[in-house]
Amino acid sequence: MDVGASCKGHFAAENTEDLLKVVSEHLQTVHKIKLPSRTIMNYVGKKTK
Ligand SMILES: [Zn+2]
């Protein structure tokens, strides 16, 4: 999933669940992208590994 080069590593959260919310909101508000939470979870899981 490509969310844009300017969007690298600026997500901060206490845990994966919070991060999911943050990323989901960010994608919708900044990138106008709406994805199923499962897809975002996959993305977040890879990012935070
Ligand atoms: Zn972004």
mmCIF file of the protein (N, C-alpha, C, O) and its ligand, coordinates in Angstrom:
data_MODEL
# 
_entry.id   MODEL 
# 
loop_
_entity.id 
_entity.type 
_entity.pdbx_number_of_molecules 
1 polymer     1 
2 non-polymer 1 
# 
_entity_poly.entity_id                      1 
_entity_poly.type                           'polypeptide(L)' 
_entity_poly.nstd_linkage                   no 
_entity_poly.nstd_monomer                   no 
_entity_poly.pdbx_seq_one_letter_code       MDVGASCKGHFAAENTEDLLKVVSEHLQTVHKIKLPSRTIMNYVGKKTK 
_entity_poly.pdbx_seq_one_letter_code_can   MDVGASCKGHFAAENTEDLLKVVSEHLQTVHKIKLPSRTIMNYVGKKTK 
_entity_poly.pdbx_strand_id                 A 
# 
loop_
_entity_poly_seq.entity_id 
_entity_poly_seq.num 
_entity_poly_seq.mon_id 
_entity_poly_seq.hetero 
1 1  MET n 
1 2  ASP n 
1 3  VAL n 
1 4  GLY n 
1 5  ALA n 
1 6  SER n 
1 7  CYS n 
1 8  LYS n 
1 9  GLY n 
1 10 HIS n 
1 11 PHE n 
1 12 ALA n 
1 13 ALA n 
1 14 GLU n 
1 15 ASN n 
1 16 THR n 
1 17 GLU n 
1 18 ASP n 
1 19 LEU n 
1 20 LEU n 
1 21 LYS n 
1 22 VAL n 
1 23 VAL n 
1 24 SER n 
1 25 GLU n 
1 26 HIS n 
1 27 LEU n 
1 28 GLN n 
1 29 THR n 
1 30 VAL n 
1 31 HIS n 
1 32 LYS n 
1 33 ILE n 
1 34 LYS n 
1 35 LEU n 
1 36 PRO n 
1 37 SER n 
1 38 ARG n 
1 39 THR n 
1 40 ILE n 
1 41 MET n 
1 42 ASN n 
1 43 TYR n 
1 44 VAL n 
1 45 GLY n 
1 46 LYS n 
1 47 LYS n 
1 48 THR n 
1 49 LYS n 
# 
loop_
_struct_asym.id 
_struct_asym.entity_id 
A 1 
B 2 
# 
loop_
_chem_comp.id 
_chem_comp.type 
_chem_comp.mon_nstd_flag 
ALA 'L-peptide linking' y 
ARG 'L-peptide linking' y 
ASN 'L-peptide linking' y 
ASP 'L-peptide linking' y 
CYS 'L-peptide linking' y 
GLN 'L-peptide linking' y 
GLU 'L-peptide linking' y 
GLY 'peptide linking'   y 
HIS 'L-peptide linking' y 
ILE 'L-peptide linking' y 
LEU 'L-peptide linking' y 
LYS 'L-peptide linking' y 
MET 'L-peptide linking' y 
PHE 'L-peptide linking' y 
PRO 'L-peptide linking' y 
SER 'L-peptide linking' y 
THR 'L-peptide linking' y 
TYR 'L-peptide linking' y 
VAL 'L-peptide linking' y 
ZN  non-polymer         . 
# 
_pdbx_entity_nonpoly.entity_id   2 
_pdbx_entity_nonpoly.name        ? 
_pdbx_entity_nonpoly.comp_id     ZN 
# 
_pdbx_nonpoly_scheme.asym_id         B 
_pdbx_nonpoly_scheme.entity_id       2 
_pdbx_nonpoly_scheme.mon_id          ZN 
_pdbx_nonpoly_scheme.ndb_seq_num     1 
_pdbx_nonpoly_scheme.pdb_seq_num     101 
_pdbx_nonpoly_scheme.auth_seq_num    101 
_pdbx_nonpoly_scheme.pdb_mon_id      ZN 
_pdbx_nonpoly_scheme.auth_mon_id     ZN 
_pdbx_nonpoly_scheme.pdb_strand_id   A 
_pdbx_nonpoly_scheme.pdb_ins_code    . 
# 
loop_
_atom_site.group_PDB 
_atom_site.id 
_atom_site.type_symbol 
_atom_site.label_atom_id 
_atom_site.label_alt_id 
_atom_site.label_comp_id 
_atom_site.label_asym_id 
_atom_site.label_entity_id 
_atom_site.label_seq_id 
_atom_site.pdbx_PDB_ins_code 
_atom_site.Cartn_x 
_atom_site.Cartn_y 
_atom_site.Cartn_z 
_atom_site.occupancy 
_atom_site.B_iso_or_equiv 
_atom_site.pdbx_formal_charge 
_atom_site.auth_seq_id 
_atom_site.auth_comp_id 
_atom_site.auth_asym_id 
_atom_site.auth_atom_id 
_atom_site.pdbx_PDB_model_num 
ATOM   1   N  N  . MET A 1 1  ? 0.839   -1.197 0.000  1.00 0.00 ? 1   MET A N  1 
ATOM   2   C  CA . MET A 1 1  ? 0.000   0.000  0.000  1.00 0.00 ? 1   MET A CA 1 
ATOM   3   C  C  . MET A 1 1  ? 0.875   1.248  0.000  1.00 0.00 ? 1   MET A C  1 
ATOM   4   O  O  . MET A 1 1  ? 1.812   1.362  0.790  1.00 0.00 ? 1   MET A O  1 
ATOM   5   N  N  . ASP A 1 2  ? 0.568   2.156  -0.869 1.00 0.00 ? 2   ASP A N  1 
ATOM   6   C  CA . ASP A 1 2  ? 1.336   3.382  -0.961 1.00 0.00 ? 2   ASP A CA 1 
ATOM   7   C  C  . ASP A 1 2  ? 0.524   4.546  -0.423 1.00 0.00 ? 2   ASP A C  1 
ATOM   8   O  O  . ASP A 1 2  ? -0.526  4.882  -0.969 1.00 0.00 ? 2   ASP A O  1 
ATOM   9   N  N  . VAL A 1 3  ? 0.998   5.145  0.619  1.00 0.00 ? 3   VAL A N  1 
ATOM   10  C  CA . VAL A 1 3  ? 0.286   6.279  1.197  1.00 0.00 ? 3   VAL A CA 1 
ATOM   11  C  C  . VAL A 1 3  ? 1.029   7.580  0.946  1.00 0.00 ? 3   VAL A C  1 
ATOM   12  O  O  . VAL A 1 3  ? 0.684   8.614  1.518  1.00 0.00 ? 3   VAL A O  1 
ATOM   13  N  N  . GLY A 1 4  ? 2.034   7.535  0.104  1.00 0.00 ? 4   GLY A N  1 
ATOM   14  C  CA . GLY A 1 4  ? 2.732   8.762  -0.240 1.00 0.00 ? 4   GLY A CA 1 
ATOM   15  C  C  . GLY A 1 4  ? 4.079   8.869  0.436  1.00 0.00 ? 4   GLY A C  1 
ATOM   16  O  O  . GLY A 1 4  ? 4.248   8.464  1.586  1.00 0.00 ? 4   GLY A O  1 
ATOM   17  N  N  . ALA A 1 5  ? 5.036   9.419  -0.291 1.00 0.00 ? 5   ALA A N  1 
ATOM   18  C  CA . ALA A 1 5  ? 6.404   9.496  0.211  1.00 0.00 ? 5   ALA A CA 1 
ATOM   19  C  C  . ALA A 1 5  ? 6.526   10.467 1.370  1.00 0.00 ? 5   ALA A C  1 
ATOM   20  O  O  . ALA A 1 5  ? 7.404   10.321 2.220  1.00 0.00 ? 5   ALA A O  1 
ATOM   21  N  N  . SER A 1 6  ? 5.648   11.455 1.406  1.00 0.00 ? 6   SER A N  1 
ATOM   22  C  CA . SER A 1 6  ? 5.735   12.475 2.449  1.00 0.00 ? 6   SER A CA 1 
ATOM   23  C  C  . SER A 1 6  ? 5.130   11.983 3.757  1.00 0.00 ? 6   SER A C  1 
ATOM   24  O  O  . SER A 1 6  ? 5.027   12.730 4.730  1.00 0.00 ? 6   SER A O  1 
ATOM   25  N  N  . CYS A 1 7  ? 4.741   10.743 3.764  1.00 0.00 ? 7   CYS A N  1 
ATOM   26  C  CA . CYS A 1 7  ? 3.960   10.220 4.876  1.00 0.00 ? 7   CYS A CA 1 
ATOM   27  C  C  . CYS A 1 7  ? 4.707   9.132  5.611  1.00 0.00 ? 7   CYS A C  1 
ATOM   28  O  O  . CYS A 1 7  ? 4.093   8.163  6.059  1.00 0.00 ? 7   CYS A O  1 
ATOM   29  N  N  . LYS A 1 8  ? 5.980   9.259  5.746  1.00 0.00 ? 8   LYS A N  1 
ATOM   30  C  CA . LYS A 1 8  ? 6.775   8.166  6.288  1.00 0.00 ? 8   LYS A CA 1 
ATOM   31  C  C  . LYS A 1 8  ? 7.058   8.351  7.772  1.00 0.00 ? 8   LYS A C  1 
ATOM   32  O  O  . LYS A 1 8  ? 7.664   9.337  8.190  1.00 0.00 ? 8   LYS A O  1 
ATOM   33  N  N  . GLY A 1 9  ? 6.614   7.400  8.540  1.00 0.00 ? 9   GLY A N  1 
ATOM   34  C  CA . GLY A 1 9  ? 7.007   7.327  9.943  1.00 0.00 ? 9   GLY A CA 1 
ATOM   35  C  C  . GLY A 1 9  ? 6.632   8.514  10.791 1.00 0.00 ? 9   GLY A C  1 
ATOM   36  O  O  . GLY A 1 9  ? 7.410   8.921  11.654 1.00 0.00 ? 9   GLY A O  1 
ATOM   37  N  N  . HIS A 1 10 ? 5.468   9.080  10.574 1.00 0.00 ? 10  HIS A N  1 
ATOM   38  C  CA . HIS A 1 10 ? 5.058   10.143 11.475 1.00 0.00 ? 10  HIS A CA 1 
ATOM   39  C  C  . HIS A 1 10 ? 3.843   9.732  12.295 1.00 0.00 ? 10  HIS A C  1 
ATOM   40  O  O  . HIS A 1 10 ? 3.080   10.575 12.766 1.00 0.00 ? 10  HIS A O  1 
ATOM   41  N  N  . PHE A 1 11 ? 3.681   8.464  12.453 1.00 0.00 ? 11  PHE A N  1 
ATOM   42  C  CA . PHE A 1 11 ? 2.586   7.961  13.271 1.00 0.00 ? 11  PHE A CA 1 
ATOM   43  C  C  . PHE A 1 11 ? 3.113   7.553  14.642 1.00 0.00 ? 11  PHE A C  1 
ATOM   44  O  O  . PHE A 1 11 ? 4.117   6.849  14.755 1.00 0.00 ? 11  PHE A O  1 
ATOM   45  N  N  . ALA A 1 12 ? 2.429   7.998  15.658 1.00 0.00 ? 12  ALA A N  1 
ATOM   46  C  CA . ALA A 1 12 ? 2.839   7.638  17.007 1.00 0.00 ? 12  ALA A CA 1 
ATOM   47  C  C  . ALA A 1 12 ? 1.632   7.199  17.815 1.00 0.00 ? 12  ALA A C  1 
ATOM   48  O  O  . ALA A 1 12 ? 0.606   7.878  17.854 1.00 0.00 ? 12  ALA A O  1 
ATOM   49  N  N  . ALA A 1 13 ? 1.775   6.043  18.461 1.00 0.00 ? 13  ALA A N  1 
ATOM   50  C  CA . ALA A 1 13 ? 0.697   5.554  19.307 1.00 0.00 ? 13  ALA A CA 1 
ATOM   51  C  C  . ALA A 1 13 ? 1.258   4.575  20.329 1.00 0.00 ? 13  ALA A C  1 
ATOM   52  O  O  . ALA A 1 13 ? 2.352   4.036  20.163 1.00 0.00 ? 13  ALA A O  1 
ATOM   53  N  N  . GLU A 1 14 ? 0.494   4.361  21.376 1.00 0.00 ? 14  GLU A N  1 
ATOM   54  C  CA . GLU A 1 14 ? 0.946   3.505  22.474 1.00 0.00 ? 14  GLU A CA 1 
ATOM   55  C  C  . GLU A 1 14 ? 0.931   2.038  22.084 1.00 0.00 ? 14  GLU A C  1 
ATOM   56  O  O  . GLU A 1 14 ? 1.771   1.256  22.529 1.00 0.00 ? 14  GLU A O  1 
ATOM   57  N  N  . ASN A 1 15 ? -0.035  1.674  21.248 1.00 0.00 ? 15  ASN A N  1 
ATOM   58  C  CA . ASN A 1 15 ? -0.133  0.268  20.855 1.00 0.00 ? 15  ASN A CA 1 
ATOM   59  C  C  . ASN A 1 15 ? -0.712  0.156  19.448 1.00 0.00 ? 15  ASN A C  1 
ATOM   60  O  O  . ASN A 1 15 ? -1.074  1.156  18.828 1.00 0.00 ? 15  ASN A O  1 
ATOM   61  N  N  . THR A 1 16 ? -0.789  -1.045 18.972 1.00 0.00 ? 16  THR A N  1 
ATOM   62  C  CA . THR A 1 16 ? -1.231  -1.270 17.595 1.00 0.00 ? 16  THR A CA 1 
ATOM   63  C  C  . THR A 1 16 ? -2.659  -0.798 17.384 1.00 0.00 ? 16  THR A C  1 
ATOM   64  O  O  . THR A 1 16 ? -2.998  -0.282 16.319 1.00 0.00 ? 16  THR A O  1 
ATOM   65  N  N  . GLU A 1 17 ? -3.483  -0.973 18.385 1.00 0.00 ? 17  GLU A N  1 
ATOM   66  C  CA . GLU A 1 17 ? -4.890  -0.586 18.248 1.00 0.00 ? 17  GLU A CA 1 
ATOM   67  C  C  . GLU A 1 17 ? -5.014  0.923  18.083 1.00 0.00 ? 17  GLU A C  1 
ATOM   68  O  O  . GLU A 1 17 ? -5.768  1.413  17.243 1.00 0.00 ? 17  GLU A O  1 
ATOM   69  N  N  . ASP A 1 18 ? -4.260  1.649  18.902 1.00 0.00 ? 18  ASP A N  1 
ATOM   70  C  CA . ASP A 1 18 ? -4.253  3.104  18.799 1.00 0.00 ? 18  ASP A CA 1 
ATOM   71  C  C  . ASP A 1 18 ? -3.671  3.549  17.475 1.00 0.00 ? 18  ASP A C  1 
ATOM   72  O  O  . ASP A 1 18 ? -4.174  4.463  16.820 1.00 0.00 ? 18  ASP A O  1 
ATOM   73  N  N  . LEU A 1 19 ? -2.602  2.879  17.102 1.00 0.00 ? 19  LEU A N  1 
ATOM   74  C  CA . LEU A 1 19 ? -1.940  3.222  15.851 1.00 0.00 ? 19  LEU A CA 1 
ATOM   75  C  C  . LEU A 1 19 ? -2.887  3.033  14.676 1.00 0.00 ? 19  LEU A C  1 
ATOM   76  O  O  . LEU A 1 19 ? -2.900  3.828  13.736 1.00 0.00 ? 19  LEU A O  1 
ATOM   77  N  N  . LEU A 1 20 ? -3.661  1.991  14.742 1.00 0.00 ? 20  LEU A N  1 
ATOM   78  C  CA . LEU A 1 20 ? -4.642  1.725  13.695 1.00 0.00 ? 20  LEU A CA 1 
ATOM   79  C  C  . LEU A 1 20 ? -5.606  2.888  13.555 1.00 0.00 ? 20  LEU A C  1 
ATOM   80  O  O  . LEU A 1 20 ? -5.933  3.304  12.444 1.00 0.00 ? 20  LEU A O  1 
ATOM   81  N  N  . LYS A 1 21 ? -6.055  3.406  14.674 1.00 0.00 ? 21  LYS A N  1 
ATOM   82  C  CA . LYS A 1 21 ? -6.973  4.541  14.661 1.00 0.00 ? 21  LYS A CA 1 
ATOM   83  C  C  . LYS A 1 21 ? -6.302  5.763  14.065 1.00 0.00 ? 21  LYS A C  1 
ATOM   84  O  O  . LYS A 1 21 ? -6.868  6.457  13.221 1.00 0.00 ? 21  LYS A O  1 
ATOM   85  N  N  . VAL A 1 22 ? -5.086  6.009  14.519 1.00 0.00 ? 22  VAL A N  1 
ATOM   86  C  CA . VAL A 1 22 ? -4.347  7.185  14.061 1.00 0.00 ? 22  VAL A CA 1 
ATOM   87  C  C  . VAL A 1 22 ? -4.129  7.129  12.558 1.00 0.00 ? 22  VAL A C  1 
ATOM   88  O  O  . VAL A 1 22 ? -4.379  8.099  11.843 1.00 0.00 ? 22  VAL A O  1 
ATOM   89  N  N  . VAL A 1 23 ? -3.659  5.984  12.093 1.00 0.00 ? 23  VAL A N  1 
ATOM   90  C  CA . VAL A 1 23 ? -3.374  5.824  10.667 1.00 0.00 ? 23  VAL A CA 1 
ATOM   91  C  C  . VAL A 1 23 ? -4.652  5.924  9.853  1.00 0.00 ? 23  VAL A C  1 
ATOM   92  O  O  . VAL A 1 23 ? -4.685  6.584  8.814  1.00 0.00 ? 23  VAL A O  1 
ATOM   93  N  N  . SER A 1 24 ? -5.693  5.273  10.321 1.00 0.00 ? 24  SER A N  1 
ATOM   94  C  CA . SER A 1 24 ? -6.968  5.281  9.620  1.00 0.00 ? 24  SER A CA 1 
ATOM   95  C  C  . SER A 1 24 ? -7.483  6.706  9.449  1.00 0.00 ? 24  SER A C  1 
ATOM   96  O  O  . SER A 1 24 ? -7.907  7.101  8.363  1.00 0.00 ? 24  SER A O  1 
ATOM   97  N  N  . GLU A 1 25 ? -7.440  7.463  10.528 1.00 0.00 ? 25  GLU A N  1 
ATOM   98  C  CA . GLU A 1 25 ? -7.891  8.843  10.491 1.00 0.00 ? 25  GLU A CA 1 
ATOM   99  C  C  . GLU A 1 25 ? -7.025  9.672  9.566  1.00 0.00 ? 25  GLU A C  1 
ATOM   100 O  O  . GLU A 1 25 ? -7.515  10.479 8.776  1.00 0.00 ? 25  GLU A O  1 
ATOM   101 N  N  . HIS A 1 26 ? -5.740  9.455  9.683  1.00 0.00 ? 26  HIS A N  1 
ATOM   102 C  CA . HIS A 1 26 ? -4.778  10.196 8.873  1.00 0.00 ? 26  HIS A CA 1 
ATOM   103 C  C  . HIS A 1 26 ? -5.022  9.945  7.380  1.00 0.00 ? 26  HIS A C  1 
ATOM   104 O  O  . HIS A 1 26 ? -5.028  10.879 6.578  1.00 0.00 ? 26  HIS A O  1 
ATOM   105 N  N  . LEU A 1 27 ? -5.216  8.708  7.033  1.00 0.00 ? 27  LEU A N  1 
ATOM   106 C  CA . LEU A 1 27 ? -5.435  8.357  5.629  1.00 0.00 ? 27  LEU A CA 1 
ATOM   107 C  C  . LEU A 1 27 ? -6.678  9.046  5.089  1.00 0.00 ? 27  LEU A C  1 
ATOM   108 O  O  . LEU A 1 27 ? -6.695  9.525  3.955  1.00 0.00 ? 27  LEU A O  1 
ATOM   109 N  N  . GLN A 1 28 ? -7.710  9.090  5.907  1.00 0.00 ? 28  GLN A N  1 
ATOM   110 C  CA . GLN A 1 28 ? -8.968  9.671  5.449  1.00 0.00 ? 28  GLN A CA 1 
ATOM   111 C  C  . GLN A 1 28 ? -8.892  11.181 5.356  1.00 0.00 ? 28  GLN A C  1 
ATOM   112 O  O  . GLN A 1 28 ? -9.393  11.770 4.398  1.00 0.00 ? 28  GLN A O  1 
ATOM   113 N  N  . THR A 1 29 ? -8.276  11.811 6.333  1.00 0.00 ? 29  THR A N  1 
ATOM   114 C  CA . THR A 1 29 ? -8.272  13.268 6.378  1.00 0.00 ? 29  THR A CA 1 
ATOM   115 C  C  . THR A 1 29 ? -7.199  13.857 5.477  1.00 0.00 ? 29  THR A C  1 
ATOM   116 O  O  . THR A 1 29 ? -7.442  14.860 4.805  1.00 0.00 ? 29  THR A O  1 
ATOM   117 N  N  . VAL A 1 30 ? -6.036  13.262 5.450  1.00 0.00 ? 30  VAL A N  1 
ATOM   118 C  CA . VAL A 1 30 ? -4.913  13.837 4.710  1.00 0.00 ? 30  VAL A CA 1 
ATOM   119 C  C  . VAL A 1 30 ? -4.851  13.314 3.288  1.00 0.00 ? 30  VAL A C  1 
ATOM   120 O  O  . VAL A 1 30 ? -4.636  14.074 2.344  1.00 0.00 ? 30  VAL A O  1 
ATOM   121 N  N  . HIS A 1 31 ? -5.042  12.000 3.140  1.00 0.00 ? 31  HIS A N  1 
ATOM   122 C  CA . HIS A 1 31 ? -4.856  11.390 1.827  1.00 0.00 ? 31  HIS A CA 1 
ATOM   123 C  C  . HIS A 1 31 ? -6.164  11.057 1.132  1.00 0.00 ? 31  HIS A C  1 
ATOM   124 O  O  . HIS A 1 31 ? -6.170  10.566 0.004  1.00 0.00 ? 31  HIS A O  1 
ATOM   125 N  N  . LYS A 1 32 ? -7.264  11.325 1.806  1.00 0.00 ? 32  LYS A N  1 
ATOM   126 C  CA . LYS A 1 32 ? -8.585  11.044 1.239  1.00 0.00 ? 32  LYS A CA 1 
ATOM   127 C  C  . LYS A 1 32 ? -8.715  9.576  0.828  1.00 0.00 ? 32  LYS A C  1 
ATOM   128 O  O  . LYS A 1 32 ? -9.323  9.242  -0.189 1.00 0.00 ? 32  LYS A O  1 
ATOM   129 N  N  . ILE A 1 33 ? -8.130  8.727  1.645  1.00 0.00 ? 33  ILE A N  1 
ATOM   130 C  CA . ILE A 1 33 ? -8.189  7.296  1.374  1.00 0.00 ? 33  ILE A CA 1 
ATOM   131 C  C  . ILE A 1 33 ? -8.993  6.623  2.481  1.00 0.00 ? 33  ILE A C  1 
ATOM   132 O  O  . ILE A 1 33 ? -8.750  6.838  3.668  1.00 0.00 ? 33  ILE A O  1 
ATOM   133 N  N  . LYS A 1 34 ? -9.946  5.812  2.069  1.00 0.00 ? 34  LYS A N  1 
ATOM   134 C  CA . LYS A 1 34 ? -10.684 5.056  3.071  1.00 0.00 ? 34  LYS A CA 1 
ATOM   135 C  C  . LYS A 1 34 ? -10.482 3.571  2.821  1.00 0.00 ? 34  LYS A C  1 
ATOM   136 O  O  . LYS A 1 34 ? -10.833 3.049  1.763  1.00 0.00 ? 34  LYS A O  1 
ATOM   137 N  N  . LEU A 1 35 ? -9.916  2.908  3.803  1.00 0.00 ? 35  LEU A N  1 
ATOM   138 C  CA . LEU A 1 35 ? -9.610  1.490  3.661  1.00 0.00 ? 35  LEU A CA 1 
ATOM   139 C  C  . LEU A 1 35 ? -10.267 0.709  4.776  1.00 0.00 ? 35  LEU A C  1 
ATOM   140 O  O  . LEU A 1 35 ? -10.527 1.242  5.855  1.00 0.00 ? 35  LEU A O  1 
ATOM   141 N  N  . PRO A 1 36 ? -10.536 -0.563 4.508  1.00 0.00 ? 36  PRO A N  1 
ATOM   142 C  CA . PRO A 1 36 ? -11.023 -1.424 5.577  1.00 0.00 ? 36  PRO A CA 1 
ATOM   143 C  C  . PRO A 1 36 ? -9.972  -1.519 6.670  1.00 0.00 ? 36  PRO A C  1 
ATOM   144 O  O  . PRO A 1 36 ? -8.775  -1.552 6.384  1.00 0.00 ? 36  PRO A O  1 
ATOM   145 N  N  . SER A 1 37 ? -10.410 -1.563 7.907  1.00 0.00 ? 37  SER A N  1 
ATOM   146 C  CA . SER A 1 37 ? -9.461  -1.574 9.021  1.00 0.00 ? 37  SER A CA 1 
ATOM   147 C  C  . SER A 1 37 ? -8.509  -2.752 8.938  1.00 0.00 ? 37  SER A C  1 
ATOM   148 O  O  . SER A 1 37 ? -7.378  -2.681 9.420  1.00 0.00 ? 37  SER A O  1 
ATOM   149 N  N  . ARG A 1 38 ? -8.969  -3.845 8.322  1.00 0.00 ? 38  ARG A N  1 
ATOM   150 C  CA . ARG A 1 38 ? -8.107  -5.015 8.186  1.00 0.00 ? 38  ARG A CA 1 
ATOM   151 C  C  . ARG A 1 38 ? -6.910  -4.717 7.293  1.00 0.00 ? 38  ARG A C  1 
ATOM   152 O  O  . ARG A 1 38 ? -5.787  -5.144 7.564  1.00 0.00 ? 38  ARG A O  1 
ATOM   153 N  N  . THR A 1 39 ? -7.174  -3.978 6.229  1.00 0.00 ? 39  THR A N  1 
ATOM   154 C  CA . THR A 1 39 ? -6.095  -3.587 5.321  1.00 0.00 ? 39  THR A CA 1 
ATOM   155 C  C  . THR A 1 39 ? -5.110  -2.670 6.023  1.00 0.00 ? 39  THR A C  1 
ATOM   156 O  O  . THR A 1 39 ? -3.896  -2.819 5.887  1.00 0.00 ? 39  THR A O  1 
ATOM   157 N  N  . ILE A 1 40 ? -5.641  -1.734 6.765  1.00 0.00 ? 40  ILE A N  1 
ATOM   158 C  CA . ILE A 1 40 ? -4.780  -0.817 7.506  1.00 0.00 ? 40  ILE A CA 1 
ATOM   159 C  C  . ILE A 1 40 ? -3.988  -1.584 8.557  1.00 0.00 ? 40  ILE A C  1 
ATOM   160 O  O  . ILE A 1 40 ? -2.809  -1.310 8.780  1.00 0.00 ? 40  ILE A O  1 
ATOM   161 N  N  . MET A 1 41 ? -4.636  -2.536 9.193  1.00 0.00 ? 41  MET A N  1 
ATOM   162 C  CA . MET A 1 41 ? -3.966  -3.338 10.207 1.00 0.00 ? 41  MET A CA 1 
ATOM   163 C  C  . MET A 1 41 ? -2.781  -4.075 9.612  1.00 0.00 ? 41  MET A C  1 
ATOM   164 O  O  . MET A 1 41 ? -1.720  -4.151 10.232 1.00 0.00 ? 41  MET A O  1 
ATOM   165 N  N  . ASN A 1 42 ? -2.952  -4.615 8.421  1.00 0.00 ? 42  ASN A N  1 
ATOM   166 C  CA . ASN A 1 42 ? -1.849  -5.282 7.737  1.00 0.00 ? 42  ASN A CA 1 
ATOM   167 C  C  . ASN A 1 42 ? -0.701  -4.315 7.508  1.00 0.00 ? 42  ASN A C  1 
ATOM   168 O  O  . ASN A 1 42 ? 0.465   -4.636 7.741  1.00 0.00 ? 42  ASN A O  1 
ATOM   169 N  N  . TYR A 1 43 ? -1.053  -3.145 7.055  1.00 0.00 ? 43  TYR A N  1 
ATOM   170 C  CA . TYR A 1 43 ? -0.067  -2.115 6.776  1.00 0.00 ? 43  TYR A CA 1 
ATOM   171 C  C  . TYR A 1 43 ? 0.658   -1.706 8.061  1.00 0.00 ? 43  TYR A C  1 
ATOM   172 O  O  . TYR A 1 43 ? 1.886   -1.626 8.096  1.00 0.00 ? 43  TYR A O  1 
ATOM   173 N  N  . VAL A 1 44 ? -0.103  -1.456 9.090  1.00 0.00 ? 44  VAL A N  1 
ATOM   174 C  CA . VAL A 1 44 ? 0.467   -1.050 10.373 1.00 0.00 ? 44  VAL A CA 1 
ATOM   175 C  C  . VAL A 1 44 ? 1.349   -2.156 10.937 1.00 0.00 ? 44  VAL A C  1 
ATOM   176 O  O  . VAL A 1 44 ? 2.423   -1.895 11.480 1.00 0.00 ? 44  VAL A O  1 
ATOM   177 N  N  . GLY A 1 45 ? 0.890   -3.372 10.804 1.00 0.00 ? 45  GLY A N  1 
ATOM   178 C  CA . GLY A 1 45 ? 1.669   -4.508 11.313 1.00 0.00 ? 45  GLY A CA 1 
ATOM   179 C  C  . GLY A 1 45 ? 3.036   -4.583 10.682 1.00 0.00 ? 45  GLY A C  1 
ATOM   180 O  O  . GLY A 1 45 ? 4.024   -4.885 11.352 1.00 0.00 ? 45  GLY A O  1 
ATOM   181 N  N  . LYS A 1 46 ? 3.096   -4.311 9.395  1.00 0.00 ? 46  LYS A N  1 
ATOM   182 C  CA . LYS A 1 46 ? 4.383   -4.347 8.708  1.00 0.00 ? 46  LYS A CA 1 
ATOM   183 C  C  . LYS A 1 46 ? 5.270   -3.187 9.141  1.00 0.00 ? 46  LYS A C  1 
ATOM   184 O  O  . LYS A 1 46 ? 6.481   -3.338 9.309  1.00 0.00 ? 46  LYS A O  1 
ATOM   185 N  N  . LYS A 1 47 ? 4.651   -2.037 9.318  1.00 0.00 ? 47  LYS A N  1 
ATOM   186 C  CA . LYS A 1 47 ? 5.395   -0.831 9.670  1.00 0.00 ? 47  LYS A CA 1 
ATOM   187 C  C  . LYS A 1 47 ? 6.016   -0.923 11.058 1.00 0.00 ? 47  LYS A C  1 
ATOM   188 O  O  . LYS A 1 47 ? 7.112   -0.418 11.298 1.00 0.00 ? 47  LYS A O  1 
ATOM   189 N  N  . THR A 1 48 ? 5.308   -1.567 11.953 1.00 0.00 ? 48  THR A N  1 
ATOM   190 C  CA . THR A 1 48 ? 5.734   -1.552 13.347 1.00 0.00 ? 48  THR A CA 1 
ATOM   191 C  C  . THR A 1 48 ? 6.531   -2.774 13.737 1.00 0.00 ? 48  THR A C  1 
ATOM   192 O  O  . THR A 1 48 ? 6.978   -2.899 14.878 1.00 0.00 ? 48  THR A O  1 
ATOM   193 N  N  . LYS A 1 49 ? 6.710   -3.677 12.790 1.00 0.00 ? 49  LYS A N  1 
ATOM   194 C  CA . LYS A 1 49 ? 7.438   -4.927 13.085 1.00 0.00 ? 49  LYS A CA 1 
ATOM   195 C  C  . LYS A 1 49 ? 8.860   -4.615 13.493 1.00 0.00 ? 49  LYS A C  1 
ATOM   196 O  O  . LYS A 1 49 ? 9.634   -5.528 13.781 1.00 0.00 ? 49  LYS A O  1 
HETATM 197 ZN ZN . ZN  B 2 .  ? 0.347   10.784 5.463  1.00 0.00 2 101 ZN  A ZN 1 
# 
